[in-house]
């Protein structure tokens, strides 16, 4: 058999080392006796140069490869995408709209704050969300605290009268949604209705003149002056922020809004200033006029 070895050639973008046989052998390789009698054999011509190899020809009943263009490799078929495997159904029961208790008989402690809702929220099951608002903790009531003034029960028209409240943070225990809970109240603002039409809201609870190291009838952040003589009833109130938790050691969760608690009212007698002769000074007779 005669073998002609050509130099490497570029066919359809691949580097190929082409081995070619003499024409009779090439025909025998592609066409057997049965083919010759039935459909005929393709005419194949090949030529080589030092730089390339060209194969051209025509198949029986087909178009001739005109112009001797190099043969091209067939384009591989696109891969067929497989259908995704079906997702197994969730065997868990559908969400319930009715509040439930956990296996321990208490509420779940998985707490989530929802800023878009009016209050914080508690997740009590994988699906169930309960929102806690100020109305929900109506049974948890903070102590109102106490209100004071000086001079005690009276004042002088046009002079500052000092007012203050005595309050503190309080924790109240009770039940929330059928389970034990605690609510923590923290004083944040103080409202004063002085009875003469003047109402103010302050962030300072106030202190005595002595605690502030100032003289009597000095102005303070919580003082008020009456323009007319008369008897007035002062009604103080305290705004408490609220937080709750569902068990000891759990995190406190803030609730939107405040709880307003009234303290004790104060009766004030406002008089004009005048000079009065007395037998004793206030140190000797603290209950004397003007003391």
ZAVEXKE-197785 format. One record per residue (C-alpha): residue in three letters; x, y, z; residue number from 1. Coordinates in Angstrom, 1 decimal, decimal comma. Example, Ala and Ser with C-alpha at 12.3 -4.5 7.8 and 13.67 -1.06 7.14 Angstrom:
<atoms>
["ALA"; [12,3; -4,5; 7,8]; 1]
["SER"; [13,7; -1,1; 7,1]; 2]
</atoms>
This chain:
<atoms>
["UNK"; [0,0; 0,0; 0,0]; 1]
["UNK"; [1,3; 3,4; -0,9]; 2]
["UNK"; [1,1; 6,0; 1,9]; 3]
["UNK"; [1,5; 9,7; 1,2]; 4]
["UNK"; [2,2; 11,7; 4,4]; 5]
["UNK"; [1,3; 15,4; 4,2]; 6]
["UNK"; [2,2; 18,2; 6,5]; 7]
["UNK"; [-0,2; 19,4; 9,3]; 8]
["UNK"; [-3,2; 21,2; 7,8]; 9]
["UNK"; [-6,0; 23,4; 9,2]; 10]
["UNK"; [-9,4; 21,8; 8,7]; 11]
["UNK"; [-12,5; 23,4; 10,3]; 12]
["UNK"; [-10,4; 25,2; 12,9]; 13]
["UNK"; [-8,4; 22,2; 14,1]; 14]
["UNK"; [-4,8; 21,2; 13,5]; 15]
["UNK"; [-4,9; 17,8; 11,7]; 16]
["UNK"; [-2,2; 15,4; 10,5]; 17]
["UNK"; [-3,7; 14,0; 7,4]; 18]
["UNK"; [-2,8; 10,5; 6,1]; 19]
["UNK"; [-3,9; 9,8; 2,5]; 20]
["UNK"; [-3,8; 6,6; 0,5]; 21]
["UNK"; [-3,7; 6,2; -3,2]; 22]
["UNK"; [-7,0; 6,7; -5,0]; 23]
["UNK"; [-7,9; 3,0; -5,3]; 24]
["UNK"; [-7,3; 2,4; -1,7]; 25]
["UNK"; [-9,2; 5,5; -0,6]; 26]
["UNK"; [-12,2; 4,4; -2,6]; 27]
["UNK"; [-12,0; 1,0; -1,1]; 28]
["UNK"; [-11,9; 2,5; 2,4]; 29]
["UNK"; [-15,1; 4,5; 1,8]; 30]
["UNK"; [-17,0; 2,3; -0,6]; 31]
["UNK"; [-17,5; -1,5; -0,7]; 32]
["UNK"; [-18,9; -3,7; -3,5]; 33]
["UNK"; [-22,5; -3,4; -2,3]; 34]
["UNK"; [-22,3; 0,3; -2,4]; 35]
["UNK"; [-21,0; 0,3; -6,0]; 36]
["UNK"; [-24,0; -1,8; -7,1]; 37]
["UNK"; [-26,7; 0,1; -5,1]; 38]
["UNK"; [-26,0; 3,8; -4,6]; 39]
["UNK"; [-22,6; 4,3; -6,1]; 40]
["UNK"; [-19,5; 5,6; -4,6]; 41]
["UNK"; [-18,5; 9,2; -3,9]; 42]
["UNK"; [-15,9; 10,8; -6,1]; 43]
["UNK"; [-13,1; 12,0; -3,8]; 44]
["UNK"; [-10,1; 14,1; -4,8]; 45]
["UNK"; [-7,3; 15,2; -2,6]; 46]
["UNK"; [-4,4; 17,6; -3,1]; 47]
["UNK"; [-1,7; 18,6; -0,7]; 48]
["UNK"; [0,9; 21,3; -0,4]; 49]
["UNK"; [3,5; 21,9; 2,3]; 50]
["UNK"; [1,1; 24,1; 4,1]; 51]
["UNK"; [-2,4; 22,6; 3,6]; 52]
["UNK"; [-4,4; 19,7; 2,5]; 53]
["UNK"; [-7,6; 20,0; 0,5]; 54]
["UNK"; [-10,3; 17,3; 0,1]; 55]
["UNK"; [-13,2; 17,7; -2,3]; 56]
["UNK"; [-15,7; 15,5; -4,0]; 57]
["UNK"; [-19,4; 14,7; -4,4]; 58]
["UNK"; [-21,7; 12,0; -3,0]; 59]
["UNK"; [-24,1; 10,1; -5,3]; 60]
["UNK"; [-27,2; 12,1; -5,8]; 61]
["UNK"; [-25,8; 15,1; -3,9]; 62]
["UNK"; [-24,3; 18,4; -4,8]; 63]
["UNK"; [-20,6; 18,6; -5,6]; 64]
["UNK"; [-18,3; 20,4; -3,3]; 65]
["UNK"; [-17,6; 23,2; -5,7]; 66]
["UNK"; [-14,3; 25,0; -5,5]; 67]
["UNK"; [-12,6; 22,5; -3,4]; 68]
["UNK"; [-13,5; 24,1; 0,0]; 69]
["UNK"; [-11,9; 22,4; 2,9]; 70]
["UNK"; [-14,1; 19,9; 4,8]; 71]
["UNK"; [-15,6; 21,2; 8,0]; 72]
["UNK"; [-16,3; 19,3; 11,2]; 73]
["UNK"; [-20,0; 18,8; 12,1]; 74]
["UNK"; [-21,3; 21,2; 14,8]; 75]
["UNK"; [-22,0; 19,3; 18,0]; 76]
["UNK"; [-25,7; 19,1; 19,0]; 77]
["UNK"; [-27,0; 21,4; 21,7]; 78]
["UNK"; [-27,3; 19,6; 25,1]; 79]
["UNK"; [-30,9; 18,9; 26,1]; 80]
["UNK"; [-31,9; 20,5; 29,4]; 81]
["UNK"; [-33,3; 18,0; 31,9]; 82]
["UNK"; [-36,6; 18,8; 33,7]; 83]
["UNK"; [-36,1; 19,8; 37,4]; 84]
["UNK"; [-36,9; 17,1; 39,9]; 85]
["UNK"; [-40,3; 17,6; 41,6]; 86]
["UNK"; [-40,3; 19,3; 45,0]; 87]
["UNK"; [-41,7; 17,0; 47,7]; 88]
["UNK"; [-44,8; 18,4; 49,5]; 89]
["UNK"; [-44,4; 19,9; 53,0]; 90]
["UNK"; [-45,9; 17,3; 55,4]; 91]
["UNK"; [-46,5; 20,0; 58,1]; 92]
["UNK"; [-50,0; 21,2; 58,8]; 93]
["UNK"; [-51,3; 24,5; 57,4]; 94]
["UNK"; [-50,8; 27,6; 59,5]; 95]
["UNK"; [-53,4; 28,2; 62,2]; 96]
["UNK"; [-54,9; 31,6; 62,9]; 97]
["UNK"; [-55,6; 30,6; 66,5]; 98]
["UNK"; [-52,9; 31,3; 69,1]; 99]
["UNK"; [-51,3; 28,1; 70,4]; 100]
["UNK"; [-49,1; 27,2; 73,3]; 101]
["UNK"; [-45,8; 25,4; 73,0]; 102]
["UNK"; [-44,9; 22,0; 74,4]; 103]
["UNK"; [-43,8; 23,4; 77,7]; 104]
["UNK"; [-47,1; 25,2; 78,3]; 105]
["UNK"; [-45,8; 28,7; 77,7]; 106]
["UNK"; [-45,4; 31,1; 74,8]; 107]
["UNK"; [-42,5; 30,7; 72,5]; 108]
["UNK"; [-39,6; 33,1; 73,1]; 109]
["UNK"; [-38,7; 33,8; 69,5]; 110]
["UNK"; [-39,3; 37,5; 69,5]; 111]
["UNK"; [-39,2; 39,8; 66,4]; 112]
["UNK"; [-39,6; 43,6; 66,4]; 113]
["UNK"; [-41,8; 44,8; 63,5]; 114]
["UNK"; [-41,3; 48,6; 63,0]; 115]
["UNK"; [-44,0; 48,8; 60,3]; 116]
["UNK"; [-46,7; 47,7; 62,7]; 117]
["UNK"; [-48,1; 49,5; 65,7]; 118]
["UNK"; [-46,1; 47,8; 68,3]; 119]
["UNK"; [-43,6; 44,9; 68,6]; 120]
["UNK"; [-44,4; 41,4; 67,5]; 121]
["UNK"; [-44,0; 37,9; 68,9]; 122]
["UNK"; [-43,5; 34,8; 66,7]; 123]
["UNK"; [-45,2; 32,0; 68,6]; 124]
["UNK"; [-45,0; 29,3; 65,9]; 125]
["UNK"; [-43,3; 28,9; 62,6]; 126]
["UNK"; [-46,2; 30,7; 60,9]; 127]
["UNK"; [-48,0; 32,8; 63,6]; 128]
["UNK"; [-47,2; 36,4; 64,4]; 129]
["UNK"; [-48,9; 38,3; 67,4]; 130]
["UNK"; [-48,5; 42,0; 67,7]; 131]
["UNK"; [-48,2; 43,6; 71,2]; 132]
["UNK"; [-49,6; 47,1; 71,6]; 133]
["UNK"; [-50,2; 49,5; 74,5]; 134]
["UNK"; [-53,8; 48,2; 74,7]; 135]
["UNK"; [-52,6; 44,6; 75,2]; 136]
["UNK"; [-50,8; 45,6; 78,5]; 137]
["UNK"; [-53,7; 47,6; 79,9]; 138]
["UNK"; [-53,8; 45,2; 82,9]; 139]
["UNK"; [-50,2; 46,1; 83,7]; 140]
["UNK"; [-50,4; 49,4; 85,6]; 141]
["UNK"; [-47,4; 51,4; 86,8]; 142]
["UNK"; [-47,4; 53,2; 90,1]; 143]
["UNK"; [-48,2; 56,9; 89,5]; 144]
["UNK"; [-45,4; 58,3; 91,7]; 145]
["UNK"; [-45,8; 61,4; 93,8]; 146]
["UNK"; [-45,8; 65,2; 93,1]; 147]
["UNK"; [-44,5; 68,0; 95,4]; 148]
["UNK"; [-44,2; 71,7; 95,4]; 149]
["UNK"; [-42,5; 74,4; 97,4]; 150]
["UNK"; [-43,6; 76,5; 99,2]; 151]
["UNK"; [-45,9; 73,7; 100,3]; 152]
["UNK"; [-49,5; 74,5; 99,5]; 153]
["UNK"; [-49,1; 78,2; 98,9]; 154]
["UNK"; [-47,1; 80,7; 96,8]; 155]
["UNK"; [-46,7; 84,4; 96,1]; 156]
["UNK"; [-48,2; 85,9; 93,0]; 157]
["UNK"; [-45,6; 86,6; 90,4]; 158]
["UNK"; [-42,9; 84,6; 92,1]; 159]
["UNK"; [-41,6; 81,2; 90,9]; 160]
["UNK"; [-43,1; 78,1; 92,6]; 161]
["UNK"; [-41,0; 75,0; 92,4]; 162]
["UNK"; [-42,7; 71,7; 91,4]; 163]
["UNK"; [-41,2; 68,2; 91,0]; 164]
["UNK"; [-42,2; 64,5; 90,9]; 165]
["UNK"; [-40,7; 61,4; 92,5]; 166]
["UNK"; [-40,9; 58,5; 90,0]; 167]
["UNK"; [-38,7; 55,6; 89,0]; 168]
["UNK"; [-38,5; 52,6; 86,7]; 169]
["UNK"; [-40,9; 49,8; 87,7]; 170]
["UNK"; [-41,4; 46,2; 86,7]; 171]
["UNK"; [-45,0; 44,8; 86,9]; 172]
["UNK"; [-45,7; 41,1; 86,6]; 173]
["UNK"; [-48,8; 39,5; 85,1]; 174]
["UNK"; [-50,2; 37,5; 82,2]; 175]
["UNK"; [-50,0; 38,2; 78,5]; 176]
["UNK"; [-51,9; 36,0; 75,9]; 177]
["UNK"; [-52,4; 33,4; 78,6]; 178]
["UNK"; [-48,8; 33,1; 79,7]; 179]
["UNK"; [-46,7; 34,7; 82,4]; 180]
["UNK"; [-45,1; 38,0; 81,4]; 181]
["UNK"; [-43,4; 41,2; 82,8]; 182]
["UNK"; [-43,7; 44,8; 81,7]; 183]
["UNK"; [-41,1; 47,4; 82,5]; 184]
["UNK"; [-42,2; 51,0; 82,8]; 185]
["UNK"; [-39,7; 53,8; 82,5]; 186]
["UNK"; [-40,6; 57,5; 83,1]; 187]
["UNK"; [-39,7; 59,6; 80,0]; 188]
["UNK"; [-41,8; 62,8; 80,2]; 189]
["UNK"; [-43,7; 64,8; 82,8]; 190]
["UNK"; [-46,9; 66,8; 82,2]; 191]
["UNK"; [-48,1; 69,7; 84,3]; 192]
["UNK"; [-51,5; 71,2; 84,3]; 193]
["UNK"; [-51,1; 74,2; 86,6]; 194]
["UNK"; [-54,8; 75,0; 86,9]; 195]
["UNK"; [-54,5; 78,5; 85,5]; 196]
["UNK"; [-54,8; 77,4; 81,8]; 197]
["UNK"; [-51,0; 76,8; 81,5]; 198]
["UNK"; [-50,0; 73,3; 80,5]; 199]
["UNK"; [-46,5; 72,1; 79,8]; 200]
["UNK"; [-44,6; 68,9; 79,1]; 201]
["UNK"; [-41,0; 68,5; 80,4]; 202]
["UNK"; [-38,3; 65,9; 80,3]; 203]
["UNK"; [-37,0; 66,8; 83,8]; 204]
["UNK"; [-38,7; 65,4; 86,8]; 205]
["UNK"; [-37,4; 68,3; 88,9]; 206]
["UNK"; [-35,8; 68,6; 92,3]; 207]
["UNK"; [-36,1; 70,7; 95,5]; 208]
["UNK"; [-34,4; 74,1; 95,6]; 209]
["UNK"; [-32,0; 72,8; 98,2]; 210]
["UNK"; [-31,1; 69,8; 96,0]; 211]
["UNK"; [-30,3; 72,3; 93,2]; 212]
["UNK"; [-28,4; 74,5; 95,5]; 213]
["UNK"; [-30,4; 77,6; 94,7]; 214]
["UNK"; [-32,3; 80,2; 96,9]; 215]
["UNK"; [-36,0; 80,0; 97,6]; 216]
["UNK"; [-38,3; 81,4; 94,9]; 217]
["UNK"; [-35,6; 80,9; 92,3]; 218]
["UNK"; [-36,6; 79,7; 88,8]; 219]
["UNK"; [-35,9; 76,1; 88,0]; 220]
["UNK"; [-36,6; 73,9; 84,9]; 221]
["UNK"; [-39,9; 72,8; 86,6]; 222]
["UNK"; [-41,0; 76,0; 88,2]; 223]
["UNK"; [-44,2; 78,0; 87,4]; 224]
["UNK"; [-45,4; 81,6; 88,3]; 225]
["UNK"; [-49,0; 82,5; 88,8]; 226]
["UNK"; [-50,2; 85,9; 87,6]; 227]
["UNK"; [-53,3; 86,2; 89,7]; 228]
["UNK"; [-54,2; 85,4; 93,3]; 229]
["UNK"; [-56,6; 82,6; 93,9]; 230]
["UNK"; [-56,8; 78,9; 94,6]; 231]
["UNK"; [-55,7; 76,4; 91,9]; 232]
["UNK"; [-55,5; 72,7; 91,6]; 233]
["UNK"; [-52,3; 71,4; 89,9]; 234]
["UNK"; [-52,6; 68,0; 88,1]; 235]
["UNK"; [-49,3; 66,3; 87,2]; 236]
["UNK"; [-49,0; 63,2; 85,0]; 237]
["UNK"; [-46,1; 61,0; 84,0]; 238]
["UNK"; [-45,5; 59,4; 80,6]; 239]
["UNK"; [-44,0; 55,9; 80,8]; 240]
["UNK"; [-42,4; 54,0; 78,0]; 241]
["UNK"; [-43,1; 50,2; 78,1]; 242]
["UNK"; [-41,2; 47,1; 77,4]; 243]
["UNK"; [-42,2; 43,5; 77,9]; 244]
["UNK"; [-40,7; 40,0; 78,2]; 245]
["UNK"; [-42,2; 36,5; 78,5]; 246]
["UNK"; [-39,9; 35,0; 81,0]; 247]
["UNK"; [-37,1; 35,8; 83,4]; 248]
["UNK"; [-33,8; 36,4; 81,7]; 249]
["UNK"; [-35,4; 37,0; 78,3]; 250]
["UNK"; [-34,7; 40,2; 76,3]; 251]
["UNK"; [-36,9; 43,2; 76,9]; 252]
["UNK"; [-38,9; 44,2; 73,8]; 253]
["UNK"; [-40,0; 47,8; 73,3]; 254]
["UNK"; [-43,7; 48,6; 72,7]; 255]
["UNK"; [-44,7; 51,6; 70,6]; 256]
["UNK"; [-46,5; 54,4; 72,5]; 257]
["UNK"; [-46,6; 55,5; 76,2]; 258]
["UNK"; [-48,7; 54,8; 79,3]; 259]
["UNK"; [-49,8; 58,0; 81,0]; 260]
["UNK"; [-50,3; 57,8; 84,8]; 261]
["UNK"; [-51,7; 60,7; 86,9]; 262]
["UNK"; [-50,0; 61,5; 90,2]; 263]
["UNK"; [-51,6; 63,1; 93,2]; 264]
["UNK"; [-53,1; 66,6; 92,6]; 265]
["UNK"; [-51,7; 69,6; 94,4]; 266]
["UNK"; [-53,8; 72,5; 95,8]; 267]
["UNK"; [-52,1; 75,9; 95,6]; 268]
["UNK"; [-53,2; 79,1; 97,3]; 269]
["UNK"; [-51,7; 82,1; 95,5]; 270]
["UNK"; [-51,6; 85,4; 97,5]; 271]
["UNK"; [-50,0; 88,8; 97,2]; 272]
["UNK"; [-46,9; 89,7; 99,1]; 273]
["UNK"; [-47,2; 91,9; 102,2]; 274]
["UNK"; [-45,2; 92,7; 105,3]; 275]
["UNK"; [-46,3; 91,0; 108,4]; 276]
["UNK"; [-45,0; 91,5; 112,0]; 277]
["UNK"; [-44,5; 88,2; 113,7]; 278]
["UNK"; [-43,4; 87,3; 117,2]; 279]
["UNK"; [-40,9; 84,6; 116,1]; 280]
["UNK"; [-38,9; 83,8; 113,0]; 281]
["UNK"; [-39,4; 80,6; 110,9]; 282]
["UNK"; [-36,6; 78,8; 112,7]; 283]
["UNK"; [-38,2; 79,3; 116,0]; 284]
["UNK"; [-41,8; 78,8; 114,7]; 285]
["UNK"; [-41,8; 76,8; 111,4]; 286]
["UNK"; [-45,6; 76,9; 111,3]; 287]
["UNK"; [-45,8; 80,7; 111,6]; 288]
["UNK"; [-47,1; 82,9; 108,7]; 289]
["UNK"; [-44,9; 82,9; 105,7]; 290]
["UNK"; [-42,9; 79,8; 107,0]; 291]
</atoms>
